[in-house]
Amino acid sequence: MAAGEVIDSLAAVVRELAENAIDAGATRISIELDPNSWRIRVVDNGCGMGLEDLQQAALPHSTSKIRVSRDLTRITSLGFRGEALHSLAQLSQLSLYSRLNPDFQTQNSEGLASSSDGYCIQYDRHGQPISQETVAIAPGTIVVVDQLFGNWLTRRQSLPSLAQQFRAVQLTVHHLALCHPAVTWRVSRSNQDWFSIYPSSSSRDILPQLVRSIDAADLREEWRDVDRGRIYPLIGLPDRCHRHRPDWVKVAINGRIVRSPELEQSIVGAFRRTLPRDRHPVCFVHLNVPSDAIDWNRHPAKSEIYLRHLEQWQEQIQEAIAHILNLNPSSTPDSLYTEKIAGRVTQLLKTAEASEQYGTPDSSLTRSERLSAIEEDKDEEKFDEAAPLPSLNAVAQVHNTYILVEHPSGMWLVEQHIAHERVLYEQLCDRWTVVPQESPVILNHLSEDQVEQLRRLSLDVEAFGDSAWAVRSIPQALVERDDCADALIELSLGGSLDVAIVATACRAAIRNGTPLEPSQMQTLISQWQRTRNPRTCPHGRPIFLALEESRLSRFFRRHWVIGKSHGI
């Protein structure tokens, strides 16, 4: 077992007692903090304890979760060492109230528990009971920790400010709620309600309660079976949900959020070139790992772990995130997203209505008739994971900039430049090709660093006089471009190969304002649809705006009864 202090702060007390409550099967947990008397009270509706277990609960290394030594290699509970209550008995005035819950098939040494009595026991600093009485309480357990660190005042003085400690408590509860979404949480401090978290069947409904700027419509989730367990990625779509700091890249393993720099880097890498500059992803990944593939005894708080087959888990996490980010049918805009953009889309349509330009060409009328034939309730349709991608049909070009695309559940506006930029970027990543030039490109006044940068990109660069350089090979994407020299100057100022690829893709992509033939539009849309990350360009900008048929139907009142809509 890893040595170290288990109870070192208010947050540590909350963490240990809340984890015990979750292990006991609780679905409601109430936490009360009183900083004036250094008092923490945790109430749960779990299985409860009988009298015999209560009498031993605060003894050193006393636990009901480990029966034999080999259980240490197959941990399935959050707590298992039996250290927390004993540490609290040493550092505070500890009292336990408990009554067996008839909803649980709890067994004690005398067989199936059937007692309806509740008991209260107070403990001395060695974990021995010093008083015992029968009390009337609801089924479950109440733990009262009073005068924490009262016999160790130097520890109180070395703790951070109360504001920092409260933030740590809040973060602890948030982490547990995210891993265990079926639990209801109520937290108060100084006899005033602080915050509550309502339960759900999914972490997707929990995260927006924790971070108010995040909307459930911007999140996607998926349980994915893998070779050695299951992966649950909950991600914020990068075109609509990101953070200034990497504070919501979280990894949980078997019900507990842990620090794992290797797995966190894999998550960040999975969002590479899909986010705006200096922005970070919103991503929570929960791994269900076989108990024999993990060792919790790396850190006293179990916040760091040893995970076997780490590289394989990294690859599987990236594959799971890439699958959600793609435009497969299960990740196309759903009803939540439709509601999210409802205000913006409605405002867009109302602006057009206010201009009173109601004349509609025959071609638009035909397209409207075709749209009206599409089924109304595509939002509720369930797709098979292996099903083909939704059919996208390029209909028209708007202002020589946007391509209007029809698909089974509505229409999208796709910006042609950044869609083509995404296509070229992924093609260049897969095959960075440099081709020789019969007539070299002459560049003037390059520094030594710029010349070295071009050579790092596998370009053939030679001195051509006193202050000029001849570039005799260039990236294939820049062949026959009039601005090839400017593009090479831009490449010489970059850093890594990836930066050069992004710059090349941006330079070579179709410019906004360029008219396209219908066949060219359809080719571009088909290529873009097959990219690995079609939601954003390599700079992180969103590529398309979705206008769902269900939203259009509501706006044009096509869901009304005919008599009502005609005033009959």
Residue pairs with C-beta under 8 A, 6 or more apart in sequence:
1 81
1 297
2 297
2 298
2 299
2 300
3 300
4 299
4 300
5 87
5 300
6 12
6 16
6 81
6 83
6 84
6 87
6 300
6 301
7 13
7 16
7 84
7 87
7 88
7 91
8 155
9 159
9 165
9 168
10 33
10 40
10 148
10 159
10 165
10 166
10 168
10 169
11 165
11 168
11 169
11 171
11 172
12 301
13 40
13 88
13 145
13 148
14 31
14 40
14 42
14 169
14 172
14 173
15 172
15 176
15 301
16 79
16 84
16 88
17 40
17 42
17 84
17 143
17 145
18 29
18 31
18 42
18 172
18 173
18 176
19 78
19 79
19 176
19 256
20 78
20 79
20 84
20 141
20 143
21 29
21 42
21 44
21 46
21 141
22 29
22 78
22 176
22 180
22 183
22 255
23 46
23 65
23 77
23 78
23 79
24 44
24 46
24 47
24 48
24 140
24 141
25 46
25 47
25 104
26 44
26 45
26 46
26 140
26 183
27 45
27 182
27 183
27 184
27 199
28 44
28 45
28 183
28 184
28 186
29 42
29 43
29 44
29 183
29 184
29 185
29 186
30 41
30 42
30 43
30 44
30 185
30 186
30 187
30 188
31 40
31 41
31 42
31 43
31 169
31 173
31 185
31 186
31 187
31 188
32 39
32 40
32 41
32 42
32 43
32 187
32 188
32 189
32 191
33 39
33 40
33 166
33 169
33 187
33 188
33 189
33 190
33 194
34 40
34 41
34 189
34 190
34 191
35 162
35 189
35 190
36 190
37 146
37 147
38 92
38 146
38 147
38 148
38 149
38 150
38 156
39 144
39 145
39 146
39 147
39 148
40 143
40 144
40 145
40 148
41 142
41 143
41 144
41 145
42 142
42 143
43 140
43 141
43 142
44 140
44 141
45 101
45 138
45 139
45 140
46 101
46 104
46 140
46 141
47 100
47 101
47 104
47 106
48 98
48 99
48 100
48 101
48 104
48 106
48 139
48 140
48 141
49 57
49 96
49 98
49 100
49 141
50 100
50 106
50 108
50 113
50 115
51 115
51 117
51 119
51 132
52 108
52 109
52 110
53 64
53 108
54 96
54 98
54 119
54 121
54 129
55 121
55 129
55 132
56 62
57 85
57 96
57 121
58 85
58 86
58 88
58 89
58 94
58 96
58 123
58 127
58 128
59 82
59 86
59 127
59 128
60 82
60 83
60 86
60 127
61 81
61 82
61 83
61 86
62 82
62 85
62 86
62 127
63 79
63 80
63 81
63 82
65 71
65 77
65 79
65 80
66 72
66 80
66 81
66 82
71 80
72 80
72 297
73 291
73 292
73 295
74 291
74 292
75 254
75 291
75 294
75 296
76 254
76 291
78 255
78 256
78 302
80 296
85 94
85 96
85 127
85 143
86 127
88 94
88 145
88 148
89 123
89 124
89 125
89 126
89 127
90 125
90 126
90 127
91 148
91 149
91 150
91 151
91 152
91 155
92 145
92 146
92 147
92 148
92 149
92 150
93 122
93 145
93 146
93 147
93 150
94 122
94 123
94 143
94 144
94 145
94 146
95 120
95 121
95 122
95 123
95 143
95 144
95 146
96 120
96 121
96 123
96 141
96 142
96 143
96 144
97 118
97 119
97 120
97 135
97 137
97 141
97 142
97 143
97 144
98 118
98 119
98 137
98 140
98 141
98 142
99 116
99 117
99 118
99 119
99 137
99 138
99 139
99 140
100 106
100 113
100 115
100 116
100 139
101 139
101 140
102 116
102 139
103 139
105 112
106 112
106 113
107 113
117 134
118 134
118 135
118 136
118 137
119 132
119 133
119 134
119 135
120 131
120 132
120 133
120 134
120 135
121 129
121 131
121 132
122 129
122 130
122 131
123 129
123 130
124 130
125 151
149 155
149 156
149 159
159 165
160 168
166 189
169 187
170 187
170 194
170 195
173 185
173 187
173 197
174 197
174 210
175 250
175 252
175 256
175 257
176 183
176 185
177 183
177 185
177 197
177 206
177 209
177 210
178 203
178 206
178 207
178 210
178 250
178 252
178 257
178 284
179 203
179 252
179 255
179 256
179 257
179 286
180 255
181 199
181 200
181 201
181 202
181 203
181 205
181 206
182 199
182 200
182 201
183 197
183 199
184 196
184 197
184 198
184 199
185 195
185 196
185 197
186 193
186 196
187 193
187 194
187 195
187 196
188 194
197 206
197 209
197 210
198 209
200 206
202 221
203 221
203 232
203 234
203 284
203 286
204 216
204 219
204 221
204 234
205 216
207 214
207 216
207 219
207 234
207 282
207 284
208 214
208 215
208 216
208 219
211 248
211 282
214 236
214 241
214 282
215 241
215 340
216 336
217 336
217 337
217 339
217 340
218 236
218 237
218 240
218 241
218 337
218 340
219 234
219 235
219 236
219 237
219 241
219 282
220 234
220 235
220 237
220 324
220 331
221 232
221 233
221 234
221 235
221 324
222 232
222 233
222 320
222 323
222 324
222 330
223 230
223 231
223 232
224 230
224 231
224 232
224 233
224 316
224 320
224 323
226 316
227 312
227 316
228 289
228 290
228 293
228 309
228 312
228 313
229 287
229 288
229 289
229 290
229 293
230 287
230 288
231 285
231 286
231 287
231 288
231 316
231 317
231 320
232 285
232 286
232 287
232 288
233 283
233 284
233 285
233 317
233 320
233 321
233 324
234 283
234 284
234 285
234 286
235 281
235 282
235 283
235 284
235 321
235 324
235 325
236 242
236 248
236 281
236 282
236 283
237 325
237 535
238 271
238 274
238 275
238 281
238 325
238 535
238 536
238 540
239 535
239 536
239 540
239 541
239 542
239 543
240 340
240 542
241 282
242 275
242 276
242 279
242 280
242 281
242 282
242 540
243 279
243 280
243 281
243 282
244 278
244 279
244 280
245 280
246 264
246 268
246 280
246 281
247 280
248 280
248 281
248 282
248 283
248 284
249 264
249 267
249 268
249 280
249 281
249 282
249 283
250 257
250 283
250 284
250 285
251 257
251 258
251 259
251 260
251 263
251 264
251 267
251 285
251 287
252 258
252 284
252 285
252 286
252 287
253 260
253 286
253 287
253 289
253 294
253 305
253 307
254 287
254 288
254 289
254 291
254 294
256 302
256 303
257 303
258 302
258 303
258 304
258 305
259 303
259 304
260 304
260 305
260 307
262 310
262 314
263 285
263 307
263 310
263 313
263 314
263 317
266 314
266 315
266 317
266 318
267 281
267 283
267 285
267 317
267 318
267 321
268 280
268 281
269 318
270 283
270 317
270 318
270 321
270 322
270 325
271 281
271 283
271 321
271 325
273 425
273 498
273 502
273 533
273 538
273 540
274 325
274 533
274 535
274 536
274 540
275 281
275 536
275 540
276 539
276 540
276 541
277 539
277 540
279 540
283 321
285 317
285 320
285 321
287 313
289 307
289 313
293 307
293 308
293 309
294 305
294 306
294 307
294 308
295 305
295 306
296 302
296 305
298 304
298 305
298 306
299 305
307 313
322 532
322 533
324 331
325 331
325 532
325 533
325 535
326 532
326 533
326 534
327 389
327 390
327 529
327 534
327 535
328 383
328 385
328 387
328 389
329 383
329 387
329 389
329 390
330 383
330 385
332 390
332 407
332 409
332 546
333 409
333 546
333 548
334 379
335 379
335 380
335 550
337 546
338 379
338 546
338 548
338 550
338 551
341 545
341 546
341 551
342 551
345 547
345 551
345 555
346 551
346 555
349 555
360 368
367 395
367 406
370 406
371 406
371 411
371 549
371 552
372 558
374 408
374 409
374 410
374 549
376 549
376 550
376 553
376 559
377 550
378 408
378 409
378 410
378 548
378 549
378 550
379 409
379 548
379 550
381 409
389 529
389 530
390 407
390 408
390 409
391 407
391 408
392 405
392 406
392 407
392 412
392 525
392 526
392 529
393 405
393 406
393 407
393 522
394 403
394 404
394 405
394 518
394 521
394 522
394 524
394 525
395 404
395 405
395 406
395 411
396 403
396 404
397 403
397 404
397 416
397 515
397 516
397 521
398 404
398 413
400 512
400 513
400 514
400 515
400 516
401 415
401 416
401 417
401 512
401 513
402 413
402 414
402 415
402 416
403 413
403 414
403 415
403 416
403 419
403 516
403 521
403 524
403 525
404 411
404 412
404 413
405 411
405 412
405 413
405 414
405 525
405 544
409 548
409 549
409 550
410 546
410 547
410 548
410 549
410 550
410 551
410 552
411 547
411 549
412 544
412 545
412 546
412 547
413 544
413 545
413 547
414 525
414 528
414 543
414 544
415 512
415 543
415 544
416 510
416 512
416 514
416 516
416 521
416 524
417 509
417 510
417 511
417 512
418 509
418 537
418 539
418 541
418 543
419 524
419 525
419 528
419 534
419 537
419 543
419 544
420 509
420 510
420 524
420 527
420 528
421 505
421 506
421 509
421 537
421 538
422 505
422 528
422 531
422 533
422 534
422 536
422 537
422 538
422 543
423 509
423 524
423 527
423 528
423 531
424 477
424 504
424 505
424 508
424 509
425 501
425 502
425 505
425 537
425 538
426 531
426 532
426 533
428 475
428 477
428 501
428 504
428 505
429 498
429 501
432 458
432 475
432 497
432 501
433 475
433 476
434 457
434 458
434 459
434 460
434 473
434 474
434 475
434 476
435 473
435 474
435 475
435 476
435 479
436 460
436 472
436 473
437 471
437 472
437 473
437 474
440 462
440 464
440 470
440 471
440 472
441 470
441 471
441 474
441 484
441 485
441 488
442 464
442 468
442 469
442 470
442 471
442 485
443 468
443 469
443 471
443 485
443 488
443 489
443 492
444 467
444 468
444 469
445 467
446 454
446 469
446 492
450 489
450 492
450 493
451 461
451 469
451 492
453 491
453 492
453 493
453 494
453 495
454 461
454 471
454 488
454 491
454 492
455 461
456 497
457 475
457 491
457 497
457 500
458 473
459 471
459 473
459 474
459 475
459 488
459 491
460 471
460 472
460 473
461 469
461 470
461 471
461 472
462 469
462 470
462 472
463 469
463 470
464 470
471 488
474 484
474 488
475 491
475 504
477 504
477 505
477 507
477 508
478 484
478 487
478 488
478 504
478 507
478 508
481 487
481 507
481 508
483 507
486 507
487 503
487 504
487 507
487 508
490 503
490 507
491 500
491 503
491 504
494 500
494 503
502 538
502 539
505 538
506 538
506 539
510 516
510 524
516 524
528 534
528 543
534 543
535 542
535 543
535 544
536 542
536 543
537 543
553 559
557 565
